[in-house]
Amino acid sequence: MNKNILPRTSSPKRYEIKLDIDLENFSYLGIQTVEIQVLENTKSIFLNSIGIKISHASLIAANDKENNNLSVEYFEDEERICLSSKNEIKKGEYKLYLEFNSDITNDLKGFYRSKFLTKKDEEKWIATTQFEPTSARNAFPCWDEPEYKAVFSISIVADKKYLRVSNEKVLSEKEVGDNKVETTFVDSMKMSTYLVAFVIGELEATEIGEAGNTKIRIIHRPGFSDQTNYAGTAGIELLNFFEDYYKIPYPGSKLDLIAIPDFAMGAMENVGAVTFRENLLLIDEEKATRPELNRSVTVIAHELAHMWFGDLVTMKWWDGIWLNEAFASLMEVIAADNKYPEFKLWNEMNLSRSAGFAIDSLENSRPIEFEVATPEEAEEMFDVLTYEKGSTVLRMFEVFIGEEVFQKGVQEYLNKFKYDNTNSSDLWDSLSKASGQPLNEMLPYWIKEEGYPSVSISINDSSLLLEQKRFLLKDIKIENSNKPIPVSIKFLDTDEKFNLILDQTNEKIDIEEKGEVPLVNSGGWGFYHVFYDEKVFNSKSIAINSLLKR
Ligand SMILES: [Zn+2]
């Protein structure tokens, strides 16, 4: 499949981006120097860029002696530019220098503007970013694919009345005339372009406290500091939880949770500058309903889970986005349930599984992971099969290998691939290694095939018979299935428990010693339905009947 990707002839190492922002006229000037590696002799360098006017481009050799002007060609349909040199550019290290200008748009992605009303009903504007999946290219020219990780040094020049926030803490601030201040932030970790963020406006920062060494603030409309306590406290609690769970320090230099008045997503996991819908962070605890509190906690947990899983370690390409989201959706429950057990979030996760069942029992369901060629296809991946089925299938395997073993596998995976990119098989390999179970062979059946099975149970003499079929809502044709299903069985009459991998269509198990009243999918986390035949159903088990009548 022809992915719409940049030719692999150059790659960035460190971006220095200075943006001079005119928030009154919704426009900005950019000066950008990128340390790059040219990977083969060529005359052209391709970058992603859309709607940006480049006024100057030049290439400076590493020894700073040669300075080649580059001509610019725009390919708006392909969302890229071609920078060409008259002479051949030899393989090696360079600095790419660009000057450009663009507008602060009104379309909730890239670098966009957002309006809010103050307590006195005055209209104010902020400018903010939303880059995932492929809108960093709307804000500055870049290698806008997750695999091109680089260090980002961001500077913002703007009227001094504006608060400015980016991924990292402030390195320096200086007055630059015209009532303007230039703020430079410390270098980011090596990361993907879609995680870069900057926000400016007449906003207020409320300092909440620290989690470990990390200072946490909530950035919000002025005058709402008294509504930041609930989400701020959750931020501290949950960041502490994740540092402990992953056993890797938080990868940023500070953490700002930013309440954005106009926001298309629920929240976005930009390292150190996580953006949220305002109502997830500003909470009047006297009036808030339980679902509002629950939602605030779980969304914060979800985004903070991404700081490591997604941000520190990132998928190679967008077909891996489901893993990012499925994993964070599982981690939000693990973390939030640990700190806020009163929300009974595991019960809620059962509803997620039902939502996954509902879509995945249709004949035209899709596999969780599928090939993604274009930005539009990447956006289509943010659905029930990614979040709800993906997270509950992961939960099934977490329970199957044990929660502590799963945690150990995740730690190994993050340590092995930090600042790098992965395919989903890299996680299965780490989990297989940690557990000694063949998850790397089992998971592809669940991830790369659509649909899920039902397991029929019958007892014949002293054998338990299990038979799996694909479950379809409309029983058009019965399809046999041979997914490797992690099955846990508990015998209600003897309390005997055991696990097995059902990886054939039929399996016969000797149960003479185990018991006669099996509860299959004990614990309830299997992503499959169980059907008992009449004999088992009507067996002397009061226990089973009481379970089924619920
Ligand atoms: Zn997410």
Residues whose N, C-alpha, C, O or C-beta is under 5 A from the ligand:
A	BS01	ZN	E325 A328
